[in-house]
Amino acid sequence: MATLHTVNKTGQPLELCLRALNAGDSVLLLEEGVYALYEAGDVLSELLRHVAVHVLDADVLARGMTNRDNLDIDMIDYQGFVELTETNDKVVSWF
């Protein structure tokens, strides 16, 4: 049963999300959660071995950031967000 975990802040919300992940789950970083691209790069690189990690492009651009190419994180738009919610059995929001 795959779960989409949306994370909109770094720190405790991200840490709690990481504890709840199972193989086959997906993580979407959005809003302030996109800062995890730089604040938690080591954690994300390890995470990519077990789950799919995505970042919302509008939130990355709104913060004047770029995607971390070396992490192979999928940058998606709002249509991609909708598709993730459709392909996962449930959605858990961490904020």
N, C-alpha and C positions, 0 to 999 in steps of 0.2 A: 504494500500500500504506500505509494509515493506521496510525499508531502512537499508543498512549496512553502518555504520559510521566507517571509519578507522581513528585512531588517532595515529600520529607518534611522538607527543611531549606532555609533560605535560604543565601546565600553561594555557596560553590563548587558544591554540587549543582545549584542553580538556574542558575548560569552555564554549567555543562557541558551541562545540558539545553537551554538556549537555543541553544547552538551546534549541537545535533543536530536541531533541529526542521525539519520540512518543511511546506510548505503542505498543509492537510488533516489534520494531526496534531491531537491533543488533549492538553491539560495538565490534570492534577488535582493541586491543592495539598492536602496532607493533613499531619497531625501538626504539627510545627514549621514546615512549609512554608507554612502559612496566614499567617504573619507577613509573607510577601511582599505581601499585600494592602496593607500600609502601608509596608514597607521598600523595595519595588520597584514602586510604583504607576506611575511613568513607563514603566518597561520593560513592565509588563503592558498598559498602554494601547496601546502600539505593537504588542505581540504579538497583541492581539485582532483586528488587521487581517488576520492570516494564519492563525491557529489558534484553536480553541475552548479557552477556559480555564474550568475548573470548580474549585470549592472544596468540601470535605467539610463539611457543616453541623455535624456533631457536634464536629469539631475547632475550628471557629470559635467555637461556643458554649462549649466546654470552656475556652477561653482568654479568655472574657469579651469577645470581639470582635464586630464586626458586619461584614457584607459591605459592600464599597465600591460603593454604588449607581451612582456616577458611572462605574465601570469596566465595568458590564454583564457581570459575571462570574456564571455560573450556579452557584447553591448547590444541591448535590445531597445525597441521603441515601445510605445503604449500598446500597439497591436501585438507585439511579442509578449508583453505582460499578460494580455488577455489570453493568448494561446497557452501560456504557462499555467494559468488558472484552470484552463479546460483540460489540460493533459495530466494534471495531478489530481489525486483523489481528494485532498483537502489542502487548505491554506492556513498557516499559522503566522500571525503577525507579531513581531518582536519590536517593542518600542519603549 
